[in-house]
């Protein structure tokens, strides 16, 4: 008798648990149903992602820089050469270099200061200009400044220029003159010391500054 009552009691408890579970499921379904009482059972469509607009940094990176688009052009740098220039100071000989479209005169003079390559040196080429520059620069680290106006190019050195004599002065002057006059906009070359006086002017009259 006691066993029968126990079984009945367990059955009643199980039925209560089932009913409670069914009630909770029903409440969940009601909560998920739209206000019109109709549930489509379909998920809401996801909007397509909009393409990202390029940032200013990305646009700048994609734009070619002026430096990247510059095309190197061949130029000539005129050096002295052994034994031809040892006695005839006017003898200079060209060597090919490359330079950007802008600033060819500056690039040519910088190459003249750097001097010939080892292969060119083996062929007798030499340049004395680089070894003549002494002391610090007063132009922010540059060796010289260049200005071109009405066919006249003025080169003012930013460091002291030493001299070993008239032979060296003549060779350097002719090398600079020939190097710069290869360009069609240059008809005359003026060389100035760091203090603005004419370079290699033994007369101290600053003849190069007089109009011609």
C-alpha positions in Angstrom: 0.0 0.0 0.0 2.8 2.4 1.0 4.7 1.6 -2.3 1.6 2.4 -4.4 1.2 5.8 -2.7 4.9 6.6 -3.2 4.7 5.8 -6.9 1.6 8.0 -7.3 3.3 10.9 -5.5 6.4 10.6 -7.7 4.1 10.6 -10.8 2.4 13.8 -9.7 5.7 15.5 -9.1 7.0 14.5 -12.6 3.8 15.8 -14.2 4.2 19.2 -12.4 7.8 19.5 -13.6 6.8 18.7 -17.3 3.9 21.3 -17.1 6.3 23.9 -15.8 8.8 23.3 -18.6 6.0 23.5 -21.2 4.9 26.8 -19.7 8.4 28.3 -19.9 8.8 27.3 -23.6 5.5 28.9 -24.4 6.5 32.2 -22.8 9.7 32.2 -24.8 7.8 31.8 -28.1 5.4 34.6 -27.2 8.3 36.9 -26.4 9.9 36.2 -29.8 6.7 36.7 -31.8 6.3 40.2 -33.5 3.6 42.6 -32.4 1.3 41.5 -35.3 1.3 38.0 -33.8 2.9 36.4 -36.9 6.4 34.9 -36.7 8.1 34.5 -40.0 10.8 32.2 -38.6 13.4 33.9 -40.8 16.4 35.9 -39.7 16.6 39.6 -40.5 18.8 40.2 -43.6 22.2 41.6 -42.9 23.0 44.9 -44.7 25.9 44.7 -47.1 29.1 46.3 -45.9 29.8 49.7 -47.4 33.2 50.1 -49.1 35.7 52.0 -47.0 36.6 55.5 -48.1 40.4 55.9 -48.7 42.0 58.0 -46.0 44.2 61.0 -46.8 47.3 59.0 -45.8 46.4 56.2 -48.2 45.7 58.6 -51.0 49.1 60.3 -50.4 50.9 56.9 -50.4 49.2 56.0 -53.7 50.3 59.3 -55.3 53.7 59.1 -56.9 56.2 61.5 -55.4 58.1 64.0 -57.4 61.4 62.3 -56.5 60.1 58.9 -57.7 59.0 60.4 -61.1 62.2 62.3 -61.8 64.2 60.9 -64.7 68.0 60.8 -64.5 69.8 62.4 -67.4 73.4 62.0 -68.5 75.8 64.9 -67.9 79.5 65.5 -68.4 82.0 66.3 -65.6 85.3 67.6 -66.8 88.5 66.4 -65.0 92.2 67.0 -65.5 94.2 64.1 -66.7 97.8 63.0 -66.4 100.0 63.6 -68.2 98.1 65.9 -70.6 97.0 68.5 -67.9 100.3 68.5 -66.0 101.9 71.2 -68.3 98.8 72.4 -70.2 96.5 73.5 -67.5 93.7 74.1 -69.9 93.3 70.5 -70.9 90.2 68.9 -69.4 88.5 65.7 -70.3 84.8 64.6 -69.9 83.4 61.8 -67.8 79.8 60.8 -67.9 77.6 61.0 -64.8 73.8 61.1 -64.3 71.7 63.8 -62.6 68.0 64.6 -62.0 66.3 67.0 -64.4 66.4 69.7 -61.8 69.6 71.0 -60.3 72.0 69.6 -63.0 74.6 72.4 -62.3 74.7 71.5 -58.6 74.9 67.8 -59.3 77.7 68.4 -61.8 79.8 70.4 -59.4 79.2 67.9 -56.6 80.5 65.2 -58.9 83.6 67.3 -59.7 84.3 67.7 -55.9 83.8 63.9 -55.4 86.4 63.3 -58.1 86.9 60.5 -60.7 86.0 56.9 -60.0 88.8 54.4 -59.3 88.6 53.2 -62.9 88.9 56.8 -64.2 91.8 57.4 -61.8 93.6 54.4 -63.3 93.2 56.1 -66.7 94.9 59.3 -65.3 91.9 61.4 -64.5 92.1 63.6 -61.4 90.3 66.5 -59.7 92.0 68.8 -57.2 88.8 70.8 -56.1 87.7 68.4 -53.4 91.1 68.5 -51.6 91.2 72.3 -51.7 88.1 72.8 -49.5 89.0 73.5 -45.9 87.1 74.2 -42.7 83.4 74.2 -41.8 80.6 75.4 -44.1 78.7 78.6 -43.5 75.8 77.4 -45.8 74.2 74.8 -43.6 76.7 72.1 -44.5 76.9 72.6 -48.2 80.1 73.1 -50.1 78.8 75.9 -52.3 75.8 77.8 -53.6 74.7 78.2 -57.2 72.7 81.0 -58.7 71.9 81.4 -62.5 70.7 84.7 -64.0 70.8 85.9 -67.6 73.4 83.3 -68.7 75.7 84.0 -65.7 76.1 81.2 -63.1 77.6 82.4 -59.8 79.2 79.8 -57.6 80.1 80.9 -54.1 82.0 78.4 -52.0 80.8 78.0 -48.5 84.2 76.7 -47.2 87.7 78.1 -47.5 89.4 77.2 -50.8 93.2 76.6 -50.4 95.6 77.0 -53.2 98.9 75.3 -54.1 99.7 77.7 -56.9 98.7 79.1 -60.2 98.8 75.7 -62.0 96.3 74.2 -59.6 94.1 77.3 -59.7 94.1 77.2 -63.5 93.2 73.5 -63.7 90.4 73.8 -61.2 89.0 77.0 -62.9 89.0 75.4 -66.3 87.4 72.2 -65.0 84.5 74.1 -63.3 84.1 76.4 -66.4 83.9 73.5 -68.8 81.6 71.5 -66.6 79.1 74.3 -66.2 79.2 75.7 -69.7 77.9 72.4 -71.1 74.4 73.6 -70.1 72.7 75.8 -72.7 71.6 78.4 -70.1 75.2 79.1 -69.0 77.4 81.5 -71.0 79.6 82.8 -68.2 80.9 81.4 -64.9 81.7 83.5 -61.8 83.6 81.9 -58.9 83.5 83.5 -55.4 85.3 82.7 -52.2 83.5 82.2 -48.9 83.7 85.9 -48.2 82.2 86.9 -51.6 85.5 88.0 -53.2 86.6 86.6 -56.6 88.2 83.2 -56.3 91.9 83.0 -57.4 92.0 86.7 -58.1 95.7 87.6 -57.3 95.0 91.3 -58.2 92.5 91.7 -55.3 90.5 93.9 -57.7 87.5 91.5 -57.8 87.6 91.6 -61.6 85.0 88.9 -61.8 82.4 91.2 -60.2 82.7 93.9 -62.8 80.0 94.0 -65.5 81.0 92.6 -68.9 
